């Protein structure tokens, strides 16, 4: 009887130790996750991307294109409209909402492959969710080039005009007003009044400009696949939107020449070849191909 009691006591003790060990492991895992999350937040803070000021690709490109005091983009810029639609597609791809269909045995080109909805989970951004809804509900699917044109309203088919996203620049500017980056004013242009959005938080724009400059100067890695995908997309899409020059304008001549030389190195890359490399985002390179074809 004493032996049975001793064995039972030993069994209970081992179970207790196992439970304690499992609890300790769980605490360690939880602590590790918290540390990782904290490190991620610290990295975001270092980049100047707190929750209040985290910008989408569309907002960053528009911010680069806006004149600080006047609060509007150049009247001569006819590229930014389609550029912003390209930004939406890439932003949705980077967030795991869109992808290209499989290339198949015959390896279709990037521009002939259709855009597929990978996840319809809301993004929290009205413009992105509106674009995602159009893409999800469209059958048969369309190509990247077609979506840039449809979302811009550049179609001869009256049955597809409803795909156009209207007042995109104004809606993005209002987002930036809500984030404390811009303010809203009215300006009179003799024949008409126009709502403008002058810069009110120069720190955020300076961080954005410095991020672009550093990516091709101090932090240049000479390999697009070692660059942060979001920064690489920003450089390529800002160029397609004809606003990249604004980020390099403040540089000294030698830095300007070096920065633009490295940008041209990125622009000369072959999207078809780059999209086949490990960890490449195919849809991003398809958008690049649409603007450089």
N, C-alpha and C positions, 0 to 999 in steps of 0.2 A: 504494500500500500504506500509506504514511504517512497519507494522507487517510482511508482506511478505519479505521485504528487510532484516528485523532483523533475520527472520528464515533462509533465504538464507545465510546471513553472518555467522550465528551460524553453519550451515551445512559445509560451507567452512572451518571454523575454526577447526571443529572436524576432517574433512578430513586431514587438514594440520597436526594436532596433531598426527593423526594415522600414517601418512606417516613418520613424524619425529620419532615416537616411533618405527616403523618398521625398519627405518634406524639405529637407535641407537641399536636395538636388533641385527641387522646384523653386526654392527661394533663390538659389544661385542662378538658375536660368532666368527667373524674373528680374533679378538684379542685373544680369548681363543684358537683357533686352532693354531695361531702363537706361543702362549706361550707353548702349548703342543709340537709343532714341535721343538721349541727351547730347551725344557726340554729333548726331545728325542736326539737332537744333543749333548747336554751337557752330557747326559748319555753315548752316544757313545764315546765322547771325554774322559770321565772318564775311559772307558774300553780300551781306546787306539785304538778304531776302527774308525778312521776318514775315509772319503771316499777314500783317497789314499791308506790306508793300510787295508781296510776291506778284510778279507780272506774268501774263501769258506772252507767248511769242508775238501775237497780234499787237498787244499793248506796247511791247518793247519796240517793235518796228514802227508803230505810229509815233511813239515818243521820240524816236530818233529822227523822224521826218517832220515833226512839229517845230515851228519857229518859236523860240522861248518866249519872246515878248508879244509877238503878234498872235500866237495861239492857233495857227492854221498851217496846213502843209502848202508847199509851193503849188501855185496854179498851173505850172508847167509840168508837174509830175503826173504822167498818165500811166505809170506802172504800179503805183501803190495799191490801187483797187484790186487788181488780180493778185498782187503780192500778198495782200492780207488774207485773201481766200486760200492761197497756198499755205500760209501760216496756220490757218484753221485745220487743214488736213494733217499737217505735220504735228500740230499740238495734240490732235485726237489720236494720232498714231503713237506718239510718245507716251500718251496716257493709257495705251492699251485698248483703245476703242475701235480702231480701224487697222486693217492690214490689206495687203494685196493677195489676190487669189494665187494659188500654186502656179508655178511657171510651167509645169507640165514636162512631158518627155522632150518635146520639141523646143523647150526653153523660149517661151514668148518674151518679147521685149518688155521693159518696164512700162512703156506707154501703151502697150496693147493689153495689159493685164487689168482686170476689173478691181475696183475698191470694194472690200467686203467688211461688213459690220462684225467686229469681233466681240464686242460687248456694248449693250445699250444702257449701261448704268449711267445715271446722270453725272455730269462733271461739275455741276455747281455754277457753270457759266452759261448764261442764256444763249449767247451766240453759238457757242460750241454745241449745246444741246439741240438747238434748232437745226444746225448743219447735220448733226448725227442722226436726227429724226428723218430728214430728207434722204440721207444715204441708206438708212435701214429700210425705209419703206419703198425704195425704188427697185423695181424688177422689170426687165433684167438689169443687173448692176451696170454702172458706168465706169469709165476709165478716169484716172487722175486729171488728165487734160480736160475731159468733158466736165468734171465737177468744178474745176476752176472757172470754166466758162459759164456753167449753169448758175453757180452761186454768185457770179458777178453780173448775171443778167445778159450775158453776151451770147444770145441764141436767136436764131431766126424762127424757131418753132414756138408758136404762141401757146401751145399746150404745155410748154416747159418753163414759161415765164414765172410760174409760182415758186420755182426753186430759188429765185433771186433773193439774197439777203439784203434788205434795204437799210440805208442810213448806217452802214457799218462803221464808218469813221466817227460819226457823231455818237454812236452807242459805245464805242470803245473809249472815246474821250470822256463820256459820262462815267464809265467805269473808273477811269483814272482820276476823275474829280472825287468820286466816292472814296478812293484810296488815298486822297490827300495829295496827289501829285500835281493836278491841274486845278484851275478855277474857271468859272464861267463868266464871260462878259459879252456885251453887244457892241459891235463896231459898225459904223456907217460908211458905206462905200458909194456915196453919191446917189446911185440909182436904187440901192437896196441896203437893208440891214442884215448883218450876218452874225450868228452866234460864234464866238471864238473861245478858245480854251488856253489862255496863257499859262506858262509854267509857274507854279507856286512853291514847289519843293525841289529846289535845284540839287539837293544832296542825292536824291534818288536817280535823277538823270545823270549826274556826274558819275555815280557808281556804275550805271549802265554803260556809259561811254568808256569808262576805264576798263570795264570787263571786256568790252570788244577790243580795245587797244591792247590790253595785256595778252589776250589770246593769240595775237600774232606778233607780239614783241617779247616781253619778259617771260611769258608762259608758253611760248611757241614750242611745239613738240615734234614738228616736221612729219607728222603722221596723223591723218584725219581720224583714224580709228582709235587713236589714243586720246583724242580730244573729247571733251564732254559733248554728248550728242546735241544737247540743247544749245550750247554755244556755237557749235558747228552749224546747226540749222539757222541760228540767228544771223550769222555772218552771211551765209549763202542767200537767205531770204531777204535780208536787208539790202543786199546787192541787187537782187531781182526786183525789189521795190524802189530802187534808185534812191536810197537814203543812207547807204553805208558811208558815203563820202563825208557826211555830217559828223560821224564819229572820229574821223581822222583829221578833219580840218584844223583842230587846235594843235596838232603835233608840229615839232620842228621838221624842217625839210628832210633831213637824213632819216628820221624816224618814220616820217610819212612815206618816203620812197620804199623803205624796208617793209613797212606794214602792208602797203599796196602790192608790193612784189609777192609777199606771202599769200595775200588774198587771191592774187591771180594764179598762184600755184594750186590753191583749192578749186578755183573756177575751171582750171584746165583738166581736172580729174574726170575720168570716164564713169558716169553714173552706173552704167551696166556692169562694169567691172567691179566698182566699189560695193555695189549692192550684194555681190556674191561672197564677200568676205565675212568671217565670223563676227557675230554680234552686230552686223550692219542692220539698219532699219530700212527695209526695202522701199516702203512708201515715201520716206523722206527723200531718198535718191530718185524716186519716180517724179516727185514734185520738182526737184532740181533739174531733172531731164526735161520736164515740160517747159521750164523757163529758158533752157539753154539750147533747145532743139533748133 
